Amino acid sequence: MASRQHSTEPAVRGVRITHPDRVIDPASGATKLELARYYESVAAHALPHLKGRPVALVRAPDGVEGELFFQKHLQQLSIPRLRELDVSLDPGHAPLMVIDNTTALVGATQMGTVELHTWNAVHTSIEKPDRVVFDLDPGAGLPWARMVEAAELTKTLLDELGLVSFLKTSGGKGLHVVVPLARRHTWEQAKAFVKAVAQHMAATLPQRFSAKAGPRNRVGKVFVDYLRNSRGATSAAAFSARARPMLPVSVPIAWEELVELRAANQWNIRNLAQRLRDLEGRDPWAGYTGTRQTLHEAIRHLGLDEAAAEDGPTRPVPARTGRPQWHSASGRGSR
């Protein structure tokens, strides 16, 4: 009986998918097999964003409406070709994991994974982050036009600080502004920088931005979440599905596409293929891999004490000439 059952279970990239017809998203009717085939289909796009990075899995064994499990370590998972990292990278825990091939990507789905979240560093240089992420998270009921404006203003400020940034949808309600870095900074410095920028945005445009967590602090505002930049913190990987109705996907977009974007969950596992076809081979993040910049000048422009970030809270220092003139953008009306 067991062998007959195995013979009817489909294989995706050599991984046998058990219970392939199990509906994991009642809103769309998407099944476990459909999600596995989605990850197989986008592997060439997703794997460069996963390569070398410790990954955390959001597992939904009973579907997206059931209990979700956030798993950063290898405990009791059997995923083919999943890479197990040295335990010394996160002492006191089971090994961290890396997914860097299609078999492991599909295998994670077989084990109930829906979402993939990654660190801001690769495991070979785990104490030196190679990106920071500004997670723009809207308050309840905030019009989408305000999210577009928030992303534009974030880019304007980063431009004034001399930093190149890239944009992607979160697949949830917000947007992620990603700044690639040379591996020169500590986790403390990286987080202190993003926190200082978030606080600057909230102080300059308090009617639009908040730098404080909690729903009541973002009513009518966009929360600039800087907490994604601590050691061990993660954010949804590009091309990861999200454990939400319709299984939306986190998708890289070009800044020029922002004005036409309708929502952060615009793409899902069923319509992303059309998005990729429409790109006709163009890469919205062209130049990302080769962009390696440091925060030193930006930290000075913001008037931060760079050394103090090593020891704890950020210390302001006297303002210097040449501070960015981002406040000039505050004259815009709400979009």
C-alpha positions as CSV (number, residue, x, y, z in Angstrom):
1,M,0.0,0.0,0.0
2,A,2.8,2.4,0.9
3,S,4.7,1.8,-2.3
4,R,1.4,2.4,-4.3
5,Q,0.9,5.7,-2.5
6,H,4.5,6.8,-3.2
7,S,4.0,6.0,-6.9
8,T,1.1,8.4,-7.1
9,E,3.0,11.3,-5.3
10,P,4.4,13.7,-7.9
11,A,8.1,14.7,-7.8
12,V,9.3,18.2,-8.3
13,R,13.0,18.5,-9.0
14,G,13.4,15.0,-7.7
15,V,11.6,15.8,-4.4
16,R,8.5,13.7,-3.7
17,I,5.6,16.0,-2.7
18,T,3.4,14.3,-0.1
19,H,-0.2,15.4,0.1
20,P,0.2,17.4,-3.1
21,D,-3.5,18.3,-3.3
22,R,-3.6,19.8,0.2
23,V,-5.0,23.3,-0.1
24,I,-2.6,25.6,1.7
25,D,-4.4,28.9,0.8
26,P,-8.3,28.7,0.9
27,A,-8.5,32.2,-0.7
28,S,-6.9,31.1,-4.0
29,G,-7.3,27.3,-3.7
30,A,-3.5,27.0,-4.1
31,T,-2.1,23.6,-3.2
32,K,1.1,22.4,-1.8
33,L,2.1,21.0,-5.2
34,E,1.4,24.4,-6.9
35,L,3.7,26.2,-4.4
36,A,6.4,23.6,-4.9
37,R,6.2,24.1,-8.7
38,Y,6.2,27.9,-8.2
39,Y,9.5,27.7,-6.3
40,E,10.9,25.5,-9.0
41,S,9.9,27.9,-11.7
42,V,11.5,31.0,-10.0
43,A,14.6,29.3,-8.7
44,A,16.9,31.1,-11.2
45,H,15.6,34.4,-9.9
46,A,15.3,33.5,-6.2
47,L,18.6,31.7,-5.6
48,P,20.9,34.7,-6.2
49,H,19.1,36.4,-3.3
50,L,19.5,33.3,-1.1
51,K,23.0,32.4,-2.0
52,G,25.3,32.2,1.1
53,R,22.8,33.8,3.4
54,P,21.5,32.1,6.6
55,V,17.8,31.5,5.9
56,A,14.8,31.3,8.2
57,L,11.7,29.4,7.2
58,V,8.1,30.3,7.9
59,R,6.3,27.0,7.9
60,A,2.6,26.5,7.6
61,P,1.9,22.8,7.9
62,D,-1.9,23.4,8.2
63,G,-2.0,26.1,5.6
64,V,-1.7,29.9,5.8
65,E,-4.8,30.1,8.0
66,G,-3.3,27.7,10.6
67,E,-0.5,28.2,13.0
68,L,2.7,29.5,11.5
69,F,6.2,28.4,12.7
70,F,9.2,30.7,12.3
71,Q,12.3,28.5,12.1
72,K,15.9,29.9,12.0
73,H,17.8,26.7,12.9
74,L,17.9,23.2,11.5
75,Q,16.0,21.4,14.3
76,Q,14.5,18.1,13.0
77,L,14.1,19.1,9.4
78,S,14.8,16.7,6.6
79,I,15.4,18.8,3.4
80,P,17.5,17.4,0.7
81,R,20.7,19.3,-0.2
82,L,20.0,21.9,2.5
83,R,23.3,23.4,3.7
84,E,24.0,23.1,7.4
85,L,26.3,25.9,8.7
86,D,28.9,25.6,11.4
87,V,27.3,25.9,14.9
88,S,29.9,28.4,15.9
89,L,28.1,31.0,13.8
90,D,25.2,31.1,16.3
91,P,26.5,29.4,19.5
92,G,24.0,27.7,21.8
93,H,21.6,26.8,18.9
94,A,21.1,24.2,16.3
95,P,22.9,25.0,13.0
96,L,21.8,27.9,10.8
97,M,20.7,26.9,7.3
98,V,21.4,28.0,3.7
99,I,19.3,27.2,0.7
100,D,21.4,27.6,-2.5
101,N,20.0,25.1,-4.9
102,T,16.6,24.3,-6.5
103,T,16.3,20.9,-4.8
104,A,16.6,22.4,-1.3
105,L,14.2,25.2,-2.3
106,V,11.5,22.7,-3.4
107,G,12.4,20.4,-0.4
108,A,11.7,23.2,2.0
109,T,8.2,23.5,0.5
110,Q,7.7,19.7,1.0
111,M,8.4,20.4,4.7
112,G,5.6,22.9,4.8
113,T,7.6,26.1,4.1
114,V,5.8,29.0,2.6
115,E,8.2,32.0,3.3
116,L,11.9,32.4,3.1
117,H,13.6,35.1,5.1
118,T,17.3,36.0,4.9
119,W,20.0,37.7,7.0
120,N,21.7,40.9,5.9
121,A,25.0,39.0,5.7
122,V,26.5,36.0,4.1
123,H,27.8,33.2,6.3
124,T,31.4,33.6,5.2
125,S,31.4,37.2,6.6
126,I,28.7,37.0,9.1
127,E,29.9,39.8,11.3
128,K,29.9,42.3,8.4
129,P,26.5,43.0,6.9
130,D,26.4,43.6,3.2
131,R,23.1,45.5,3.1
132,V,20.7,47.4,5.2
133,V,16.9,47.3,4.8
134,F,14.4,50.1,5.4
135,D,11.1,48.3,6.0
136,L,8.3,50.8,5.2
137,D,5.2,49.5,7.0
138,P,1.9,51.4,6.7
139,G,-0.5,52.2,9.5
140,A,-3.9,50.5,9.2
141,G,-6.0,52.0,6.3
142,L,-3.3,54.3,5.0
143,P,-3.9,55.1,1.3
144,W,-1.5,53.4,-1.1
145,A,-0.5,56.7,-2.5
146,R,1.1,57.5,0.9
147,M,3.2,54.4,0.6
148,V,4.4,55.5,-2.8
149,E,5.3,58.9,-1.4
150,A,7.1,57.3,1.6
151,A,9.3,55.3,-0.7
152,E,10.0,58.2,-2.9
153,L,11.0,60.4,0.1
154,T,13.2,57.6,1.5
155,K,15.0,57.3,-1.8
156,T,15.4,61.1,-1.9
157,L,17.1,61.1,1.5
158,L,19.4,58.2,0.6
159,D,20.3,60.0,-2.6
160,E,21.3,63.1,-0.7
161,L,23.4,60.9,1.6
162,G,25.2,59.5,-1.5
163,L,23.7,56.0,-1.2
164,V,22.3,53.9,-4.1
165,S,19.1,52.1,-3.1
166,F,16.9,49.4,-4.6
167,L,13.2,48.7,-4.1
168,K,11.0,45.6,-3.7
169,T,7.5,44.9,-2.6
170,S,7.2,43.1,0.7
171,G,4.4,40.9,-0.6
172,G,2.5,42.1,2.5
173,K,1.4,45.6,3.0
174,G,4.7,47.6,2.7
175,L,7.8,48.1,0.7
176,H,11.5,47.3,1.3
177,V,14.2,49.8,0.4
178,V,17.5,48.0,0.3
179,V,21.0,49.6,0.4
180,P,23.8,47.3,-0.6
181,L,27.1,47.7,1.3
182,A,30.7,46.9,1.2
183,R,31.5,44.5,4.1
184,R,33.1,47.2,6.2
185,H,30.7,47.9,9.0
186,T,29.6,46.1,12.2
187,W,26.0,45.1,12.9
188,E,25.9,47.9,15.5
189,Q,27.0,50.5,13.0
190,A,24.6,49.4,10.3
191,K,21.6,49.3,12.7
192,A,22.5,52.7,14.3
193,F,22.6,54.2,10.8
194,V,19.2,53.0,9.8
195,K,17.8,54.0,13.2
196,A,19.2,57.5,12.8
197,V,17.7,57.9,9.3
198,A,14.3,56.6,10.6
199,Q,14.4,59.0,13.5
200,H,15.4,61.9,11.2
201,M,12.5,61.1,8.8
202,A,10.0,61.0,11.7
203,A,11.3,64.2,13.2
204,T,11.3,66.1,9.9
205,L,8.0,64.8,8.7
206,P,6.1,63.7,11.8
207,Q,2.8,63.7,10.0
208,R,4.1,61.1,7.5
209,F,6.6,58.9,9.4
210,S,7.0,57.1,12.7
211,A,10.2,55.5,14.0
212,K,8.4,53.9,17.0
213,A,7.0,50.3,16.8
214,G,3.4,49.6,17.8
215,P,0.1,50.1,15.9
216,R,-0.8,53.2,17.8
217,N,2.4,54.9,16.8
218,R,1.7,54.5,13.1
219,V,-1.9,55.7,12.8
220,G,-2.0,57.7,9.6
221,K,1.7,57.2,9.1
222,V,4.4,54.9,7.7
223,F,6.5,53.1,10.3
224,V,10.2,53.0,9.2
225,D,11.2,49.7,10.8
226,Y,15.0,49.7,11.4
227,L,14.9,46.6,13.5
228,R,15.5,44.4,10.5
229,N,19.2,45.3,10.7
230,S,20.3,43.6,13.9
231,R,22.5,40.6,13.9
232,G,20.2,37.6,13.3
233,A,17.3,39.7,12.1
234,T,15.7,38.7,8.8
235,S,13.4,40.1,6.1
236,A,11.4,38.3,3.4
237,A,13.7,37.3,0.5
238,A,13.0,38.4,-3.0
239,F,10.6,36.0,-4.8
240,S,9.5,34.5,-1.5
241,A,5.8,33.8,-1.2
242,R,4.1,35.1,1.8
243,A,1.8,33.2,4.1
244,R,-1.2,35.4,3.4
245,P,-4.4,35.1,1.3
246,M,-3.6,34.6,-2.4
247,L,0.0,33.8,-1.6
248,P,1.5,37.1,-2.6
249,V,5.2,37.4,-3.5
250,S,8.0,39.8,-2.6
251,V,9.2,41.2,-5.9
252,P,12.2,43.5,-6.9
253,I,11.1,46.5,-9.0
254,A,12.9,49.4,-10.6
255,W,12.4,52.8,-9.0
256,E,10.8,53.9,-12.3
257,E,8.0,51.3,-11.8
258,L,7.0,52.7,-8.4
259,V,4.5,55.2,-9.8
260,E,2.6,52.4,-11.5
261,L,2.6,50.0,-8.6
262,R,-0.9,49.3,-7.3
263,A,-0.1,47.4,-4.1
264,A,2.6,45.6,-2.1
265,N,0.8,42.3,-2.8
266,Q,0.3,43.0,-6.5
267,W,2.1,39.8,-7.6
268,N,1.4,36.3,-6.3
269,I,2.5,32.8,-7.2
270,R,0.1,32.6,-10.1
271,N,0.7,36.0,-11.8
272,L,4.4,36.4,-11.2
273,A,5.2,34.4,-14.3
274,Q,3.5,37.1,-16.5
275,R,5.5,39.8,-14.6
276,L,8.8,38.0,-15.5
277,R,7.7,37.6,-19.1
278,D,6.9,41.3,-19.4
279,L,10.4,42.2,-18.2
280,E,11.8,40.4,-21.4
281,G,15.0,39.6,-19.6
282,R,15.5,43.1,-18.0
283,D,16.7,43.1,-14.5
284,P,15.0,45.7,-12.3
285,W,17.9,45.5,-9.9
286,A,20.6,45.8,-12.5
287,G,23.8,47.0,-10.8
288,Y,22.8,45.7,-7.4
289,T,25.5,43.0,-7.3
290,G,28.2,45.5,-8.2
291,T,27.1,48.2,-5.8
292,R,29.4,48.2,-2.8
293,Q,29.3,51.4,-0.8
294,T,30.1,52.4,2.8
295,L,28.2,54.4,5.3
296,H,31.1,56.5,6.6
297,E,30.2,59.7,4.7
298,A,26.5,59.3,5.3
299,I,27.0,58.8,9.0
300,R,29.1,62.0,9.1
301,H,26.4,63.9,7.1
302,L,23.7,62.8,9.6
303,G,25.9,64.1,12.5
304,L,26.3,60.7,14.2
305,D,29.2,59.5,16.3
306,E,30.3,56.5,14.3
307,A,32.4,55.0,17.1
308,A,29.7,55.3,19.7
309,A,27.5,52.8,17.8
310,E,30.0,50.1,18.8
311,D,29.2,50.5,22.4
312,G,25.5,51.1,22.5
313,P,22.9,53.8,21.7
314,T,23.7,56.3,19.0
315,R,25.2,59.6,20.3
316,P,24.4,62.8,18.4
317,V,27.3,65.1,17.7
318,P,27.2,68.8,16.8
319,A,25.7,69.4,13.4
320,R,28.2,69.9,10.6
321,T,27.9,72.0,7.5
322,G,26.8,70.0,4.5
323,R,24.0,68.1,6.3
324,P,21.5,66.8,3.8
325,Q,18.7,69.1,2.8
326,W,16.0,66.4,2.8
327,H,13.6,68.8,4.6
328,S,13.2,70.6,1.3
329,A,11.1,67.6,0.2
330,S,8.6,68.1,3.0
331,G,6.9,70.8,1.0
332,R,5.2,68.2,-1.2
333,G,1.5,67.7,-0.6
334,S,0.2,64.2,0.2
335,R,-0.2,62.1,-2.9
